[in-house]
Amino acid sequence: MYAFNETRVNAMSVINHIRANRPAAKIRGVEENDKQMAEIRQGLYLNITNNCDFDSTKDYAAGHQVAGGYGIWRIDTEYSTDTAFDQDIVIRPGINPLCYLADSRDKDELKRNAKHWFVHTKLPNDEFDAKYPKAERTAFEPEDDLDDELDDDDSTWVAEYWVKKPYVKHVCLLSDGKTVEKDKLEELPEGVTIVRERKVNTFKICQYIISSSAVLEGPNEWAGSMFPFVPVYGYYTVIDGKVFWGGLTRYQKDPQRALNWALTSVYESIGNAPQAQYWATAEQAKGCVKQWAEAHQKNLPALIYNPDPAAPGPPQRMGGADVPVALIQAAAMARDAHKASVGIFNASLGATSNETSGKAIRARQDEGMVATFNFGDNMAKSERRTCEIINDLLPHIYDTERNIRILGQDGAEKYLKINQRDPVTGEVINDISAGKFDFTVTTGPSFATQRQEAAEFYTQMAQANPALSAVAGDLIMKSQDYPMADAIAERLKLTLPPQIQAAISQEKPMPPEVQAAMAQVEQLQAAVQQQGQLVQQAAEEAKQEKAGADKAKADVQIAVSQLKVEEANLAKQVADFKTLVAQTQLNMATQQEKTEAGNEKAELSNQLGQALADIQSQAAQLFQQYTQQLAAMQAQALQTSQPQVVVPRSPRVRAIRRVNGGMVPEYVDEAAQ
């Protein structure tokens, strides 16, 4: 019987649909304080999956999941380099899923409640002897299905036995809110006490390496609290306490057998049927038999025959036997049954249908994938489980102060230091062990595909609304995958309206030099306002006097007006200074990659120093004018016969100096004079 494998095409359509819509896990903080650490953990998870080429691991598992019904991968740890003691988390594919056996009592699809796991491995005899020189090589047969092709005399089967071992641990609640194990608490930080403690019945995961007759290695304690194995099933059902699982091929076997039989019968019937022959009378063939016998082998220019009055005309060609119609109908029925068994029809495989628009075609294809949606959904569940296991491992593997790389969803890199203790406060900065998190998974096109679609959409929007380019031209250019697109986007950012540039600069952190200068400006402005309030207070008291001189009141009003003008000038200068700070900060951000950091800082310091000196000079002059006006008002009040206006004497300001980062006025000692 011949094989006409149409099962493979259906399986590949499902596998490639999973590849085109990859699941992506995300770590979220449960509380508001956990949001920043959730972003760090998410970036670290993306970095781990990127380094391990997790997409290829999932693609390999998807092939086993769809075709065989069961795929798997595992999480492991390894040293970052041969000379380092820091470890990294890695993800490895399960090359032969049938060698991974979970606790049969656990009916959960992801085996989250399993008590043990077996992982069978075949070691070459020389490697076995080198690794376990005192052990005896004995036959170890994991499964009958694996014996035929995998057993040989040059190798020995061993197994990893993973088991949960129960134990009691003492946990303590500290006064700073942290919960730690009492056995691991070497010394309490200063000022921290134990508030509460209790016993917890829990377990630890251990690994043993065993042969059929001995324990070769172990126990090796696993760092996490979850088994490092992630299965992914195709169809998974529990019936009467028994687990049934399978892949896409399982339900196509009988239709495929029927199709093989029907098409084989059709082709055999055609092959066994007699070929078409010429029918002639004896008179017509007389003397021409040899020529007619070689007609099917030689390209003869003409065939000679003898005329026969009893049979007018040349010999007649008669057709061969026809293929039975029943066989052709059986082949068509088998092909339809093949499609119906998995719910994948011609439109889902790209065949031409009545749909004409791209949207309608995609809708029909997606409709066909509904019957096989469980494969992609189960892959997303396994992705989430992987994120849970790695998140559980992070505080145990990344438990020291170290620099790490985290990635964004778009692949952007960022480097930061974790578990760094502050020498002043003693607090741990970016403590990877802090926080509580949950997980979610989204499924869809990759970021590169989304970026291409977004770039096309932005371009169409800019064409329909040209004003959009004036306010978001840099973002539209940045979304394009063209050479120098980022450089062009940076230049377009410089042409944005001032209000947008100011908003962008406010979102960026201020350099320490700018923050100090802004604080000094605010102190100066507050001092000027305080002196102005003294003048206004004196003016109000003068106005309230019933017998006050009109000329004195007019002079006070003029003085107050002049002082307000000076104060407005100072406020304008302060506003100009703030604008200079914002513009300088924006220029530093946009030209950060083109200019040396030392030159840029020196230029910023010069600009801030000049602006600050101008403001200090203006403030000193304004202080002096305030003092003179107050003195004049007091002198005039003494000369007049009207009731005296009592004004608090304000000392004269000689200079303004910087003390501990703030601006402090220095007064004239009039008592000494």
C-alpha positions as MATLAB code, in Angstrom:
seq = 'MYAFNETRVNAMSVINHIRANRPAAKIRGVEENDKQMAEIRQGLYLNITNNCDFDSTKDYAAGHQVAGGYGIWRIDTEYSTDTAFDQDIVIRPGINPLCYLADSRDKDELKRNAKHWFVHTKLPNDEFDAKYPKAERTAFEPEDDLDDELDDDDSTWVAEYWVKKPYVKHVCLLSDGKTVEKDKLEELPEGVTIVRERKVNTFKICQYIISSSAVLEGPNEWAGSMFPFVPVYGYYTVIDGKVFWGGLTRYQKDPQRALNWALTSVYESIGNAPQAQYWATAEQAKGCVKQWAEAHQKNLPALIYNPDPAAPGPPQRMGGADVPVALIQAAAMARDAHKASVGIFNASLGATSNETSGKAIRARQDEGMVATFNFGDNMAKSERRTCEIINDLLPHIYDTERNIRILGQDGAEKYLKINQRDPVTGEVINDISAGKFDFTVTTGPSFATQRQEAAEFYTQMAQANPALSAVAGDLIMKSQDYPMADAIAERLKLTLPPQIQAAISQEKPMPPEVQAAMAQVEQLQAAVQQQGQLVQQAAEEAKQEKAGADKAKADVQIAVSQLKVEEANLAKQVADFKTLVAQTQLNMATQQEKTEAGNEKAELSNQLGQALADIQSQAAQLFQQYTQQLAAMQAQALQTSQPQVVVPRSPRVRAIRRVNGGMVPEYVDEAAQ';
ca = [
       0.000    0.000    0.000;
       1.240    3.440   -0.895;
       1.293    6.403    1.554;
      -0.267    9.763    0.646;
       0.631   11.785    3.746;
      -1.825   14.660    4.048;
      -1.571   14.579    7.857;
       1.771   16.371    7.745;
       0.291   19.399    5.947;
      -2.424   19.791    8.580;
       0.092   19.439   11.403;
       2.466   22.007    9.901;
      -0.372   24.507    9.453;
      -1.118   24.309   13.194;
       2.570   24.456   14.183;
       3.235   27.468   11.978;
       0.123   29.206   13.313;
       1.619   28.848   16.816;
       4.916   30.276   15.531;
       3.157   33.253   13.971;
       1.265   34.001   17.218;
       3.800   33.389   19.946;
       2.660   33.638   23.574;
       4.429   36.172   25.782;
       4.335   36.056   29.598;
       4.326   39.174   31.763;
       5.122   39.602   35.466;
       2.878   42.036   37.341;
       3.208   43.461   40.843;
       0.354   42.602   43.189;
       0.765   45.811   45.217;
       1.674   49.315   44.082;
       5.095   49.130   45.746;
       5.911   46.014   43.700;
       5.511   47.704   40.312;
       9.166   48.716   39.891;
      10.487   45.309   40.946;
       7.964   43.634   38.603;
       9.466   45.613   35.710;
      12.979   44.505   36.726;
      11.923   40.865   36.975;
      10.093   41.085   33.667;
      13.198   42.490   31.970;
      15.358   39.796   33.547;
      12.914   37.090   32.374;
      13.040   38.428   28.818;
      16.850   38.457   28.976;
      16.900   34.804   30.119;
      14.533   33.668   27.365;
      16.486   35.651   24.778;
      19.842   34.154   25.806;
      18.418   30.620   25.715;
      16.692   31.020   22.327;
      13.420   30.069   23.994;
      11.518   30.492   20.731;
      13.396   27.562   19.179;
      12.715   25.462   22.280;
       8.987   26.176   22.024;
       8.994   25.460   18.285;
      10.567   22.040   18.912;
       8.065   21.296   21.666;
       5.189   22.434   19.415;
       6.228   19.847   16.821;
       5.922   17.056   19.392;
       2.772   18.580   20.877;
       0.874   18.734   17.578;
       2.180   15.557   15.970;
       2.561   13.324   19.030;
       0.431   15.045   21.654;
       3.190   15.717   24.218;
       6.156   18.077   24.293;
       8.315   19.301   27.158;
      11.192   21.566   28.182;
      13.081   22.063   31.428;
      14.631   24.907   33.427;
      18.201   24.513   34.646;
      21.036   26.565   36.125;
      24.660   26.915   35.094;
      27.659   29.050   35.982;
      27.892   32.190   33.896;
      31.548   31.499   33.001;
      34.171   28.884   33.828;
      35.878   31.261   36.250;
      32.811   32.817   37.881;
      30.689   31.752   40.834;
      27.536   33.553   39.719;
      24.890   31.334   38.183;
      22.406   31.975   35.409;
      19.039   30.425   34.626;
      18.734   28.553   31.318;
      15.946   26.741   29.443;
      16.691   23.461   27.665;
      14.474   21.509   25.228;
      13.251   18.005   25.986;
      14.710   16.097   23.036;
      12.698   12.934   23.717;
       9.497   13.809   25.611;
       8.724   10.138   26.292;
      11.775   10.028   28.592;
      10.094   12.519   30.987;
       7.618   10.768   33.291;
       5.644   12.669   35.945;
       3.774   11.365   38.952;
       0.866    9.389   37.500;
      -1.343   10.324   40.464;
      -1.287   13.978   39.468;
      -4.090   14.641   36.973;
      -3.206   18.305   36.469;
      -2.270   19.121   32.878;
       0.886   21.013   33.924;
       1.761   18.517   36.713;
       1.864   21.247   39.337;
       0.920   18.833   42.125;
       3.285   16.011   41.211;
       5.266   14.401   44.030;
       8.077   13.113   41.822;
       9.499   13.053   38.286;
      11.670   10.559   36.375;
      13.940   11.672   33.537;
      15.595    8.810   31.627;
      18.945    9.377   29.954;
      21.232    7.070   28.020;
      24.956    7.467   28.752;
      27.749    5.973   26.638;
      29.593    3.286   28.587;
      32.911    5.149   28.624;
      31.208    8.281   29.981;
      29.361    6.215   32.581;
      32.616    4.576   33.749;
      34.421    7.919   33.946;
      31.626    9.588   35.896;
      30.765    6.680   38.189;
      33.879    4.481   38.375;
      32.640    2.413   41.332;
      29.177    1.763   39.937;
      28.142   -1.351   38.057;
      26.541   -1.021   34.644;
      23.185   -2.764   34.839;
      20.309   -2.786   32.408;
      17.671   -0.137   33.047;
      14.604   -0.230   30.815;
      12.431    2.892   31.167;
       9.668    1.958   28.728;
       9.030   -0.907   26.351;
       8.371    1.577   23.546;
      11.916    2.879   23.796;
      13.751   -0.427   23.717;
      13.787   -1.213   20.013;
      15.688    1.769   18.673;
      17.403    3.271   21.712;
      18.927    0.243   23.435;
      22.370   -0.915   22.406;
      25.409   -2.544   23.982;
      27.505    0.633   23.938;
      25.327    2.632   26.346;
      23.666    2.395   29.742;
      20.342    3.827   30.865;
      20.307    6.023   33.987;
      17.552    8.187   35.420;
      17.134   11.453   37.282;
      14.760   10.969   40.182;
      13.246   14.231   41.424;
      11.225   14.077   44.626;
       9.631   16.420   47.169;
      10.981   15.789   50.674;
       8.871   17.238   53.522;
      10.456   19.183   56.367;
       9.558   21.812   58.969;
      10.981   25.319   58.692;
      10.858   28.219   61.143;
       9.857   31.553   59.649;
      10.208   34.932   61.356;
       8.424   38.218   60.744;
      10.850   41.104   61.245;
       9.981   44.599   62.386;
      10.856   45.964   58.932;
       8.098   43.821   57.368;
      10.326   41.107   55.854;
       9.777   37.373   56.375;
      12.891   35.196   56.616;
      13.799   31.656   57.642;
      15.243   31.523   61.122;
      17.944   29.025   60.123;
      19.231   31.395   57.428;
      19.144   34.464   59.687;
      22.753   34.948   60.742;
      22.483   38.401   62.334;
      19.686   40.917   62.628;
      20.300   44.349   61.106;
      20.653   47.208   63.551;
      17.302   48.335   64.908;
      15.430   45.317   63.480;
      13.750   42.831   65.801;
      11.741   39.629   65.427;
       8.050   40.394   65.798;
       6.542   36.936   65.282;
       7.691   33.439   64.364;
       5.981   30.166   63.500;
       6.589   26.665   62.130;
       5.599   25.749   58.588;
       5.224   22.255   57.147;
       6.735   22.472   53.692;
       9.036   20.545   51.388;
      12.253   20.834   49.455;
      12.974   19.348   46.044;
      15.916   16.956   45.712;
      17.461   15.244   42.721;
      19.019   11.766   42.649;
      20.873   10.048   39.792;
      20.040    6.346   39.849;
      20.661    3.186   37.874;
      18.628    0.007   38.091;
      20.547   -1.144   41.167;
      22.137    1.857   42.925;
      21.980    5.560   43.717;
      24.811    7.052   41.700;
      24.560   10.650   42.897;
      22.524   12.750   45.319;
      20.647   14.116   46.996;
      21.183   17.435   45.167;
      18.870   20.104   46.541;
      17.085   22.247   43.955;
      17.029   25.984   44.609;
      13.363   26.537   43.794;
      10.090   25.263   45.217;
       8.724   23.940   41.881;
       9.827   21.071   39.674;
      11.802   22.496   36.719;
       9.763   20.674   34.044;
       7.117   22.248   31.815;
       4.949   19.829   29.787;
       2.715   20.939   26.927;
      -0.068   18.659   25.712;
      -2.224   18.667   22.597;
      -5.521   17.068   23.687;
      -5.719   16.316   27.414;
      -8.721   14.680   29.084;
      -9.310   12.741   32.306;
     -12.016   10.070   32.028;
     -12.924    7.945   35.042;
      -9.623    8.844   36.707;
      -7.528    7.886   33.691;
      -5.618   10.439   31.607;
      -6.050   10.425   27.835;
      -3.843   12.674   25.716;
      -3.017   12.891   22.046;
      -2.059   15.101   19.164;
      -3.494   16.099   15.833;
      -2.296   12.870   14.223;
      -4.219   10.658   16.636;
      -7.618   11.428   15.100;
      -6.367   11.433   11.516;
      -5.043    7.887   11.487;
      -8.174    6.130   10.258;
      -9.031    8.738    7.573;
      -5.396    8.595    6.440;
      -5.524    4.793    6.206;
      -8.735    4.996    4.176;
      -7.182    7.577    1.861;
      -4.063    5.438    1.395;
      -6.187    2.376    0.542;
      -8.491    4.236   -1.873;
      -5.727    5.992   -3.820;
      -3.574    2.857   -3.871;
      -6.496    0.884   -5.334;
      -7.096    3.558   -7.952;
      -3.506    3.574   -9.152;
      -3.218   -0.197   -9.078;
      -6.386   -0.525  -11.148;
      -4.989    1.859  -13.708;
      -1.666    0.026  -13.753;
      -3.191   -3.431  -14.098;
      -5.740   -2.475  -16.736;
      -4.843   -3.613  -20.312;
      -3.534   -0.930  -22.611;
      -5.580    0.403  -25.531;
      -5.201   -1.848  -28.668;
      -6.130   -1.835  -32.387;
      -8.797   -4.292  -33.583;
      -8.421   -5.542  -37.183;
      -9.727   -8.370  -39.379;
      -7.432  -11.143  -40.625;
      -7.501   -9.700  -44.118;
      -6.448   -6.238  -42.854;
      -3.522   -7.677  -40.839;
      -2.231  -10.063  -43.491;
       1.469   -9.343  -43.968;
       1.389   -6.389  -41.530;
       1.349   -8.150  -38.153;
       5.003   -7.384  -37.304;
       4.588   -3.698  -38.089;
       1.430   -3.373  -35.955;
       3.086   -5.305  -33.102;
       5.927   -2.725  -32.921;
       3.669    0.322  -33.266;
       3.669    1.017  -29.513;
       7.501    0.908  -29.392;
       8.558    2.683  -32.576;
       7.624    6.040  -33.975;
       6.446    4.828  -37.365;
       5.447    7.436  -39.942;
       2.508    5.311  -41.105;
       0.748    2.004  -40.450;
      -0.007   -0.223  -43.471;
      -3.131   -2.356  -43.621;
      -4.984   -4.357  -46.265;
      -8.429   -3.199  -47.340;
     -11.190   -5.627  -46.397;
     -14.525   -5.262  -48.195;
     -16.179   -6.974  -45.253;
     -14.875   -4.262  -42.851;
     -14.599   -0.958  -44.676;
     -12.071    1.525  -43.285;
      -8.861    1.112  -41.237;
      -8.481   -0.973  -38.055;
     -10.245    0.569  -35.023;
      -8.456    1.569  -31.747;
     -10.338    0.274  -28.690;
      -9.894    1.903  -25.188;
      -8.638    0.111  -22.037;
     -10.631   -0.890  -19.000;
     -12.043    2.009  -16.914;
     -11.170    2.557  -13.210;
     -14.159    1.663  -11.027;
     -16.107    4.796  -10.047;
     -16.497    3.447   -6.513;
     -12.735    3.733   -5.894;
     -12.642    7.371   -7.029;
     -15.620    8.188   -4.816;
     -13.979    6.358   -1.895;
     -10.815    8.460   -2.290;
     -12.862   11.679   -2.279;
     -14.789   10.560    0.802;
     -11.564    9.657    2.612;
     -10.094   13.093    1.857;
     -13.223   14.835    3.189;
     -13.144   12.676    6.316;
      -9.493   13.561    6.729;
     -10.328   17.289    6.807;
     -13.383   16.897    9.006;
     -11.505   14.847   11.629;
      -9.360   17.878   12.570;
     -11.560   20.754   11.401;
      -9.024   22.124    8.904;
     -10.533   22.702    5.460;
      -9.200   24.043    2.183;
      -9.633   27.727    3.023;
      -7.530   27.329    6.166;
      -4.724   25.859    4.070;
      -4.693   28.766    1.616;
      -6.956   27.335   -1.093;
      -8.916   29.841   -3.191;
     -12.473   30.425   -1.978;
     -15.284   32.937   -2.523;
     -13.609   35.564   -0.319;
     -11.875   38.406   -2.136;
     -10.744   40.933    0.502;
      -7.771   40.273    2.742;
      -9.894   40.741    5.862;
     -12.424   38.149    4.717;
      -9.671   35.680    3.821;
      -8.043   36.062    7.250;
     -11.433   35.680    8.942;
     -12.058   32.395    7.091;
      -8.572   31.120    7.926;
      -8.985   32.041   11.608;
     -12.375   30.339   11.621;
     -10.689   27.151   10.472;
      -8.134   27.429   13.281;
     -10.851   27.483   15.967;
     -10.961   23.682   15.928;
      -7.240   23.544   16.768;
      -7.144   26.540   19.125;
      -6.386   24.254   22.067;
      -2.821   23.691   20.801;
      -1.900   27.381   20.926;
      -3.799   27.866   24.194;
      -1.944   24.997   25.877;
       1.352   26.476   24.665;
       0.378   29.791   26.311;
      -0.370   27.983   29.592;
       3.048   26.339   29.505;
       4.649   29.729   28.822;
       2.958   31.084   31.943;
       4.153   28.093   33.958;
       7.706   28.741   32.765;
       7.452   32.330   33.958;
       6.242   31.132   37.369;
       9.164   28.705   37.787;
      11.779   31.258   36.726;
      10.241   33.938   38.936;
      10.446   31.493   41.843;
      14.126   30.867   41.079;
      15.217   34.498   40.683;
      15.801   35.369   44.375;
      17.736   32.119   44.901;
      20.031   32.391   41.856;
      20.423   36.181   41.725;
      21.042   36.480   45.476;
      24.207   38.610   45.478;
      25.077   42.117   44.389;
      25.665   41.994   40.635;
      25.140   43.914   37.435;
      22.491   42.467   35.155;
      21.005   43.239   31.777;
      17.258   43.565   31.394;
      15.366   43.758   28.105;
      12.220   45.556   27.075;
       9.457   44.094   24.948;
      11.044   45.791   21.934;
      14.495   44.352   22.730;
      15.874   47.610   24.160;
      18.716   46.945   26.614;
      19.190   48.417   30.062;
      21.822   47.641   32.693;
      21.360   48.008   36.433;
      22.739   46.741   39.733;
      20.590   44.536   41.968;
      20.852   43.647   45.671;
      22.987   46.727   46.319;
      23.132   47.741   49.989;
      23.036   51.445   50.782;
      26.045   52.209   53.047;
      24.161   55.028   54.816;
      20.708   53.571   55.464;
      21.599   49.891   55.193;
      18.625   49.253   52.902;
      18.950   46.980   49.886;
      18.417   48.772   46.589;
      16.674   46.720   43.877;
      16.182   43.800   46.248;
      15.308   40.950   43.886;
      13.768   38.931   46.741;
      11.185   41.588   47.632;
       7.646   41.842   46.333;
       4.660   39.717   45.438;
       3.736   39.024   41.834;
       1.251   37.359   39.531;
       1.449   36.450   35.865;
      -0.445   36.882   32.638;
       0.074   35.728   29.050;
      -0.811   37.426   25.788;
      -0.794   35.734   22.399;
      -0.309   37.502   19.101;
       2.180   38.506   16.426;
       5.764   39.178   17.436;
       6.936   42.698   18.273;
       8.645   42.980   14.871;
       5.351   42.204   13.107;
       3.461   44.640   15.307;
       6.070   47.304   14.584;
       5.703   46.830   10.832;
       1.928   47.096   11.062;
       2.206   50.161   13.325;
       4.658   51.860   10.939;
       2.248   51.360    8.051;
      -0.654   52.700   10.133;
       1.314   55.777   11.288;
       2.336   56.548    7.721;
      -1.269   56.397    6.539;
      -2.355   58.654    9.403;
       0.345   61.204    8.557;
      -0.782   61.228    4.930;
      -4.410   61.745    5.934;
      -3.549   64.362    8.566;
      -0.331   66.264    7.699;
      -0.500   68.214   10.975;
       0.393   64.999   12.784;
       3.934   65.135   11.373;
       4.538   68.492   13.057;
       3.839   67.135   16.553;
       4.807   63.446   16.238;
       7.140   63.265   13.242;
       9.994   61.911   15.384;
       7.855   59.021   16.654;
       6.614   58.155   13.168;
      10.195   58.085   11.839;
      11.410   56.055   14.832;
       8.874   53.312   14.058;
      10.362   52.752   10.594;
      12.844   49.907   10.023;
      15.161   51.875    7.768;
      18.871   52.678    8.123;
      19.474   55.897   10.095;
      15.788   56.104   11.065;
      16.697   56.712   14.724;
      19.157   59.482   13.796;
      16.536   61.211   11.642;
      14.009   60.870   14.481;
      16.418   62.617   16.868;
      16.797   65.525   14.449;
      13.047   65.779   13.963;
      12.670   65.964   17.749;
      14.631   69.238   17.714;
      11.990   70.785   15.422;
       9.054   69.993   17.723;
       7.054   72.899   19.196;
       8.513   74.377   22.432;
       5.620   73.220   24.590;
       6.138   69.604   23.523;
       9.892   69.843   24.084;
       9.263   71.271   27.546;
       6.901   68.400   28.363;
       9.497   65.878   27.176;
      12.228   67.484   29.255;
      10.032   67.432   32.371;
       9.605   63.675   32.044;
      13.394   63.148   32.156;
      15.304   63.175   35.452;
      17.092   66.465   36.257;
      20.890   66.429   36.640;
      22.118   67.222   40.190;
      23.639   70.550   39.028;
      20.290   71.690   37.644;
      18.423   70.628   40.788;
      20.842   72.585   43.036;
      20.608   75.716   40.877;
      16.816   75.555   40.792;
      16.726   75.242   44.594;
      18.910   78.341   44.960;
      16.679   80.323   42.608;
      13.602   79.340   44.604;
      15.302   80.443   47.865;
      16.199   83.811   46.340;
      12.688   84.310   45.080;
      11.242   83.454   48.512;
      13.583   85.958   50.223;
      12.597   88.709   47.779;
       8.929   88.015   48.354;
       9.451   88.170   52.132;
      11.091   91.603   51.883;
       8.303   92.788   49.601;
       5.728   91.714   52.176;
       7.465   93.926   54.789;
       7.152   96.958   52.504;
       3.506   96.226   51.749;
       2.797   95.784   55.455;
       4.311   99.236   56.176;
       2.272  100.768   53.369;
      -0.942   99.280   54.715;
      -0.219  100.648   58.203;
       0.447  104.085   56.717;
      -2.828  104.024   54.807;
      -4.777  103.095   57.939;
      -3.524  106.151   59.864;
      -6.311  108.787   59.929;
      -3.967  111.761   60.126;
      -1.338  110.480   57.678;
       0.174  112.904   55.196;
      -1.109  112.563   51.646;
       2.364  113.110   50.278;
       3.788  110.327   52.435;
       1.059  107.978   51.237;
       1.768  108.876   47.633;
       5.486  108.279   48.158;
       4.777  104.917   49.712;
       2.552  103.934   46.805;
       5.202  105.007   44.299;
       7.870  103.093   46.213;
       5.699   99.986   46.333;
       5.016  100.258   42.594;
       8.712  100.585   41.841;
       9.512   97.624   44.018;
       6.839   95.553   42.307;
       8.395   96.409   38.954;
      11.778   95.282   40.239;
      10.231   92.113   41.643;
       8.558   91.417   38.297;
      11.932   91.833   36.575;
      13.457   89.367   38.983;
      10.590   86.909   38.384;
      11.122   87.248   34.639;
      14.813   86.546   35.091;
      13.966   83.481   37.160;
      11.597   82.267   34.418;
      14.319   82.819   31.817;
      16.700   80.844   33.978;
      14.231   77.937   34.208;
      13.797   78.016   30.429;
      17.589   77.903   30.050;
      17.741   74.895   32.366;
      15.026   73.040   30.428;
      16.618   73.816   27.052;
      20.082   72.800   28.281;
      18.724   69.536   29.652;
      16.944   68.783   26.353;
      20.121   69.483   24.391;
      22.085   67.155   26.643;
      19.502   64.391   26.097;
      19.389   64.752   22.319;
      23.145   65.077   21.834;
      24.213   62.653   24.492;
      25.719   60.207   21.998;
      27.566   62.862   19.978;
      29.299   65.003   22.615;
      31.860   64.142   25.262;
      30.292   64.017   28.740;
      32.995   66.232   30.297;
      32.609   69.051   27.767;
      28.829   68.966   28.061;
      28.938   69.169   31.852;
      31.433   72.047   31.753;
      29.238   73.990   29.323;
      26.172   73.373   31.495;
      28.013   74.518   34.621;
      29.169   77.736   32.914;
      25.671   78.572   31.734;
      24.105   77.848   35.131;
      26.840   79.775   36.974;
      26.384   82.873   34.823;
      22.604   82.793   35.169;
      22.851   82.259   38.925;
      25.333   85.151   39.334;
      22.963   87.480   37.487;
      20.068   86.485   39.701;
      22.163   86.902   42.874;
      23.196   90.398   41.784;
      19.613   91.344   40.955;
      18.368   89.993   44.287;
      21.062   91.908   46.254;
      20.072   95.146   44.532;
      16.437   94.490   45.246;
      17.191   93.812   48.925;
      19.094   97.111   49.096;
      16.179   99.010   47.516;
      13.729   97.445   49.946;
      15.906   98.519   52.892;
      16.332  102.066   51.603;
      12.604  102.452   51.045;
      11.852  101.286   54.560;
      14.446  103.678   56.037;
      13.029  106.605   54.034;
       9.512  105.820   55.160;
      10.645  105.748   58.820;
      12.521  109.063   58.496;
       9.522  110.760   56.914;
       7.255  109.398   59.622;
       9.520  110.982   62.312;
       9.520  114.425   60.625;
       5.779  114.701   60.254;
       3.568  115.814   63.109;
       1.086  113.171   62.316;
       0.973  109.958   64.310;
       4.070  107.930   63.684;
       3.957  104.842   61.476;
       5.764  102.042   63.268;
       7.672   99.951   60.781;
       9.825   97.036   61.841;
      13.447   97.946   61.268;
      14.983   95.756   58.606;
      18.760   95.342   58.582;
      20.688   96.281   55.496;
      21.968   93.479   53.315;
      25.643   93.671   52.489;
      25.997   90.460   50.431;
      24.428   87.039   49.769;
      26.532   83.946   50.259;
      26.021   80.229   49.627;
      25.967   78.124   52.827;
      25.382   74.333   52.701;
      23.847   74.583   49.259;
      21.448   77.435   50.210;
      21.494   81.246   49.789;
      21.894   83.223   53.082;
      21.930   87.093   53.208;
      24.756   88.814   55.170;
      23.585   91.987   57.012;
      25.411   95.202   58.074;
      26.080   95.458   61.805;
      24.587   98.931   62.439;
      25.173   98.728   66.189;
      28.907   98.735   65.593;
      28.568  101.879   63.479;
];
